[in-house]
Every structure is written in structure tokens, then in C-alpha cells.
Amino acid sequence: MTTWLITGIGRGLGKALAEAALARGDTVIGTVREGQPDIATGAGKLHVLPLEITDGASVTETVSRAFALLGRIDVIVNNAGYGLLGAVEEATDAEVARLFAVNVFGPFQLIRAALPHLRAQGAGHIINVTSIAGRAPMASSGLYAGAKFAVEGLSAALAQEVAPFGITVTAVAPGAFRTDFLSDHSIRRSGAGLGETYAETVGKALAYMDGMAGQQIGDPDRAAKALLTLADSATPPLNLLLGSDALRRARAKLAAVTAEIDAWEAVTLSTDYPQA
């Protein structure tokens, strides 16, 4: 039986993962901002704790309560978050501050609070849900991509720091899944009256996403099963893509980066001191 701490189980991937884990008899501590989520518990045991991810004191208290409840937590999933779409130029300071507070600083504070417990138990798996936007961004997702890039970088360095303690880290980058992510529940849009200015880039990207809502190729229940496989692995990867669209975008990005590195290799090498 695996014990979980999953943030944001009220809907979307967090809810699907919580229900999949509970269905097989696992114990889940799930967090929500308020209220009681409608979760099918199956054969497992569910504990729901309130969490305001932007409140450092709330994060620390929730992590302490979680470990006090179970004594040991095998898998921590930083899932809670939301998106911000629009041109980079349109975003306000308040919008960006809130976005990074929820998507970057909250997960960081939760990880920091949990690490002493994980080190003490000599094991644990931290799963940070990012996005394909954090690896292969497109127009209209600049600030959201920036936040997810930050979590990707944090995960890569953290994995090296905690490996000696028996702790593993995985950054999971989903593509588009058929949740309510593109609804007002999970997406905000900047708007400074520059729609016509960026019509050919941001406008087309937003129209594409609007047309995709409710038709996304990704199945959240299948994603949840993939995350169970990830959690059960004795050798989990540092990076995991979810969805054929994520795979396509990641491979295209890698190919473009490799080609660009090769094209500019001479300039890159020209900056070293000449060797004697």
C-alpha cells in the first residue's frame, strides 16, 4: 500500500489520480482550498486537508499534519496550479506575482517543509506536475511557461541534492488533457487591449486552444494510471511526458535546439581562452 500527499484533488488530474490510488487501496491525503471534494474512495482511505498554497504558514502546517496523520508518506505530488494565457506584454505585475506564487513558490515551500520528514524516513518520491509548456512553449503561454520552466529546473537540481537520502524526483509534463483546465476554473487571461497587435501569434494560439476545449486527446484517467506506474517504479525517471501531443512537441523542440547548437557551435567555442 502506498501513502500519498496530493495537492489540488478537487478536479482535473489531481482528482483522477486520487481516485485511482484509492481504488487500489492506497491511502491518500489530498488538499483543497476549501470545501469537501467529491471523491470516490474505493478500497482506500482518504484524508482531506485545507491548503492555501500561497500561504507559507498554511503549507508548513498542512505538511506537518499530513506526516502526523500517516507517520510516513511515500509519494508527494505537487499538482495544484493554474494557467495564465495572453501576450507577455499584456500581463500585469499582480497577475504574474499570483501565477508564480501558486505554481512555483507554493510547491517550493511544500517541498522544503516535507524534506526533513522524507530524509528522516530515508525514502520518498516527489512528483512535480509541470506542463509541456515548460519544455516546448508556444505563443500566448509565456508567463505560464516561465513558471513551469522554473519548476522543471528546480526538479532537476533537487533530484541531485536528495538522491543520497533515498529520495527521488520526477517532473511530469502533461500535454492537453480533457479536464476543465481550459475553463475559467483553471485558466486566467491577460487583456490589455493588444489583441490586434498580436493577432498573428497570440491570437491564433488562443483560437487554437479555444477550439480544443473539450476535445483534448489526453484522458485524465489514463494519465492517473500512468502516474501509479511511475510511483511504483523502483527507478523512476527524472522527466516524464504524458500524451502524444507532449511527445511530439518535446521531440520537435529537442530537434530544433540540437540544430541551433550545431549551427552556432563555432561561435560558442570561440569564447574560451586559447589553450597553450
C-alpha positions as CSV (number, residue, x, y, z in Angstrom):
1,M,0.0,0.0,0.0
2,T,1.3,3.4,-1.0
3,T,0.7,6.6,1.0
4,W,0.2,9.8,-0.9
5,L,0.1,13.6,-0.4
6,I,-1.6,15.2,-3.4
7,T,-2.3,18.9,-3.7
8,G,-5.4,20.1,-5.6
9,I,-7.6,17.0,-5.7
10,G,-10.8,18.9,-6.3
11,R,-10.8,18.4,-10.0
12,G,-8.7,17.5,-13.0
13,L,-5.7,15.3,-12.9
14,G,-5.4,15.6,-9.1
15,K,-8.9,14.2,-8.6
16,A,-8.3,11.4,-11.2
17,L,-5.0,10.4,-9.5
18,A,-6.5,10.5,-6.0
19,E,-9.4,8.2,-7.2
20,A,-7.1,5.8,-9.0
21,A,-4.8,5.5,-5.9
22,L,-7.8,5.0,-3.6
23,A,-9.4,2.4,-5.9
24,R,-6.4,0.1,-5.4
25,G,-6.4,0.5,-1.7
26,D,-3.8,3.2,-1.2
27,T,-4.1,5.9,1.5
28,V,-4.3,9.5,0.2
29,I,-4.1,12.8,1.9
30,G,-5.5,15.3,-0.6
31,T,-5.6,19.1,-0.3
32,V,-8.2,21.6,-1.4
33,R,-8.5,25.3,-0.9
34,E,-12.0,24.9,0.6
35,G,-15.0,22.6,0.9
36,Q,-15.1,18.8,0.6
37,P,-14.3,17.3,-2.8
38,D,-16.5,14.7,-4.4
39,I,-14.0,11.8,-4.5
40,A,-14.8,8.1,-4.9
41,T,-12.7,6.4,-2.2
42,G,-12.9,2.8,-3.4
43,A,-11.0,0.5,-1.1
44,G,-8.6,3.1,0.1
45,K,-8.6,5.7,2.9
46,L,-8.9,9.4,2.1
47,H,-8.0,12.3,4.3
48,V,-8.8,15.9,3.1
49,L,-6.8,18.8,4.4
50,P,-7.3,22.5,3.6
51,L,-4.4,24.2,2.0
52,E,-3.8,27.7,0.7
53,I,-0.8,27.1,-1.4
54,T,0.2,30.8,-1.5
55,D,0.4,30.9,2.4
56,G,3.7,29.6,3.7
57,A,2.4,29.1,7.2
58,S,-0.6,27.1,5.8
59,V,1.8,25.0,3.7
60,T,4.0,24.2,6.7
61,E,1.1,23.3,8.9
62,T,-0.6,21.1,6.3
63,V,2.7,19.1,5.7
64,S,3.1,18.7,9.4
65,R,-0.5,17.4,9.8
66,A,0.0,15.1,6.9
67,F,3.0,13.4,8.3
68,A,1.4,13.3,11.8
69,L,-1.6,11.6,10.3
70,L,0.2,8.8,8.5
71,G,3.7,8.8,10.0
72,R,5.1,8.1,6.6
73,I,4.4,9.5,3.1
74,D,5.7,7.6,0.1
75,V,4.7,10.0,-2.7
76,I,4.2,13.7,-2.7
77,V,2.5,15.2,-5.8
78,N,2.7,18.9,-6.4
79,N,-0.4,19.1,-8.7
80,A,-2.2,22.3,-7.6
81,G,-1.9,25.1,-10.1
82,Y,-3.4,27.2,-12.8
83,G,-2.6,28.8,-16.1
84,L,-2.3,32.3,-17.5
85,L,-2.6,33.0,-21.2
86,G,-2.0,36.1,-23.3
87,A,0.9,38.1,-24.6
88,V,3.8,38.6,-22.3
89,E,3.4,42.3,-22.8
90,E,-0.2,42.2,-21.6
91,A,0.4,40.6,-18.2
92,T,0.2,42.8,-15.1
93,D,2.5,42.6,-12.1
94,A,-0.3,41.3,-10.0
95,E,-1.1,38.5,-12.5
96,V,2.5,37.4,-12.7
97,A,3.0,37.5,-8.9
98,R,-0.1,35.4,-8.3
99,L,0.9,32.9,-11.0
100,F,4.4,32.3,-9.6
101,A,3.1,32.2,-6.0
102,V,0.8,29.3,-6.9
103,N,2.8,27.5,-9.4
104,V,6.4,28.0,-8.2
105,F,6.7,29.3,-4.6
106,G,3.9,27.1,-3.2
107,P,5.4,23.9,-4.5
108,F,8.8,25.0,-3.3
109,Q,7.6,25.7,0.2
110,L,5.8,22.4,0.3
111,I,8.9,20.5,-0.8
112,R,11.0,22.4,1.8
113,A,8.6,21.6,4.6
114,A,8.5,17.9,3.5
115,L,12.2,17.2,3.0
116,P,13.1,16.8,6.7
117,H,10.4,14.2,7.1
118,L,11.5,12.4,3.9
119,R,15.1,12.4,4.9
120,A,14.2,11.0,8.3
121,Q,12.3,8.1,6.7
122,G,15.1,7.6,4.2
123,A,12.8,7.4,1.2
124,G,10.2,9.2,-0.8
125,H,9.2,10.3,-4.3
126,I,8.4,13.9,-5.1
127,I,6.4,14.3,-8.3
128,N,6.1,17.9,-9.6
129,V,3.4,18.3,-12.3
130,T,4.6,20.8,-14.8
131,S,3.5,21.1,-18.4
132,I,4.7,20.6,-21.9
133,A,4.6,24.4,-22.0
134,G,7.6,24.2,-19.6
135,R,9.6,22.4,-22.2
136,A,8.2,23.5,-25.5
137,P,6.2,26.7,-25.1
138,M,4.0,28.3,-27.7
139,A,2.9,31.9,-28.2
140,S,0.3,33.0,-25.5
141,S,1.8,30.9,-22.7
142,G,5.0,32.9,-22.0
143,L,4.4,33.6,-18.3
144,Y,2.8,30.2,-17.6
145,A,5.8,28.5,-19.4
146,G,8.2,30.6,-17.3
147,A,6.6,29.3,-14.1
148,K,6.7,25.7,-15.3
149,F,10.3,26.2,-16.6
150,A,11.1,27.2,-13.0
151,V,9.7,24.0,-11.6
152,E,11.5,21.9,-14.2
153,G,14.8,23.5,-13.2
154,L,14.1,23.1,-9.5
155,S,13.2,19.4,-10.0
156,A,16.4,18.7,-12.0
157,A,18.7,20.2,-9.3
158,L,16.7,18.9,-6.4
159,A,16.9,15.3,-7.7
160,Q,20.7,15.5,-7.5
161,E,20.6,17.0,-4.0
162,V,18.3,14.5,-2.4
163,A,19.5,11.3,-4.2
164,P,21.9,10.3,-1.3
165,F,18.9,10.2,1.1
166,G,16.9,7.7,-1.0
167,I,14.6,10.4,-2.3
168,T,13.7,10.6,-6.0
169,V,12.2,13.5,-8.0
170,T,10.2,13.4,-11.2
171,A,8.9,16.4,-13.3
172,V,5.8,15.2,-15.1
173,A,4.9,17.3,-18.2
174,P,1.4,16.6,-19.5
175,G,0.1,17.7,-22.8
176,A,-3.6,18.7,-23.2
177,F,-5.9,16.5,-21.2
178,R,-9.7,16.5,-21.2
179,T,-10.2,18.2,-17.9
180,D,-11.5,21.7,-17.1
181,F,-8.0,23.2,-17.4
182,L,-9.1,25.4,-20.3
183,S,-12.1,26.7,-18.3
184,D,-12.3,29.7,-16.0
185,H,-11.6,27.4,-13.1
186,S,-8.0,26.8,-14.1
187,I,-7.1,29.4,-16.7
188,R,-6.8,33.2,-16.5
189,R,-6.3,35.5,-19.5
190,S,-4.4,38.8,-19.6
191,G,-6.0,41.5,-21.5
192,A,-4.6,45.0,-22.1
193,G,-6.3,45.7,-25.4
194,L,-3.4,44.4,-27.6
195,G,-5.4,41.7,-29.3
196,E,-5.0,43.1,-32.8
197,T,-1.3,43.7,-32.2
198,Y,-0.6,40.1,-31.5
199,A,-3.4,38.6,-33.7
200,E,-1.0,36.5,-35.9
201,T,0.8,34.9,-32.9
202,V,-1.0,35.0,-29.6
203,G,-4.4,35.4,-31.2
204,K,-4.0,32.3,-33.4
205,A,-2.7,30.3,-30.4
206,L,-5.6,31.3,-28.2
207,A,-8.1,30.4,-31.0
208,Y,-6.5,27.0,-31.3
209,M,-6.8,26.3,-27.6
210,D,-10.4,27.6,-27.6
211,G,-11.2,25.1,-30.4
212,M,-9.5,22.3,-28.5
213,A,-11.5,22.7,-25.2
214,G,-13.5,19.5,-24.5
215,Q,-11.7,17.8,-27.4
216,Q,-8.3,17.3,-25.9
217,I,-6.6,14.0,-26.8
218,G,-5.5,13.2,-23.2
219,D,-7.6,11.0,-20.9
220,P,-7.1,12.0,-17.3
221,D,-8.0,8.5,-16.0
222,R,-5.2,7.0,-18.2
223,A,-2.9,9.7,-17.0
224,A,-3.7,8.7,-13.4
225,K,-2.8,5.1,-14.2
226,A,0.5,6.3,-15.7
227,L,1.3,8.1,-12.5
228,L,0.6,5.0,-10.5
229,T,3.1,3.2,-12.7
230,L,5.6,6.0,-12.1
231,A,5.1,5.8,-8.3
232,D,5.5,2.0,-8.3
233,S,8.8,2.1,-10.2
234,A,12.0,1.3,-8.5
235,T,13.9,3.5,-10.9
236,P,11.6,6.4,-11.7
237,P,12.7,8.9,-14.4
238,L,13.6,12.5,-13.7
239,N,11.4,13.6,-16.6
240,L,8.1,12.0,-17.8
241,L,5.9,13.2,-20.7
242,L,2.2,12.4,-20.7
243,G,0.4,12.4,-24.0
244,S,1.2,12.0,-27.7
245,D,1.0,15.8,-28.2
246,A,3.5,16.4,-25.4
247,L,5.8,13.8,-27.1
248,R,5.5,15.5,-30.5
249,R,6.2,18.9,-29.1
250,A,9.1,17.8,-27.0
251,R,10.8,16.0,-29.9
252,A,10.3,18.9,-32.2
253,K,11.8,21.2,-29.6
254,L,14.8,18.9,-29.0
255,A,15.5,18.7,-32.7
256,A,15.3,22.5,-33.1
257,V,17.7,23.0,-30.1
258,T,20.2,20.5,-31.4
259,A,20.2,22.1,-34.9
260,E,20.7,25.5,-33.4
261,I,23.5,24.4,-31.2
262,D,25.2,22.8,-34.2
263,A,24.7,25.9,-36.4
264,W,26.3,28.2,-33.7
265,E,28.9,25.8,-32.4
266,A,31.9,27.8,-33.8
267,V,30.7,31.0,-32.0
268,T,30.1,29.0,-28.8
269,L,33.6,27.6,-28.8
270,S,35.2,31.0,-29.8
271,T,34.7,32.4,-26.3
272,D,37.2,30.1,-24.4
273,Y,40.7,31.2,-23.6
274,P,43.1,29.9,-26.2
275,Q,44.8,26.7,-25.0
276,A,48.6,26.8,-24.7
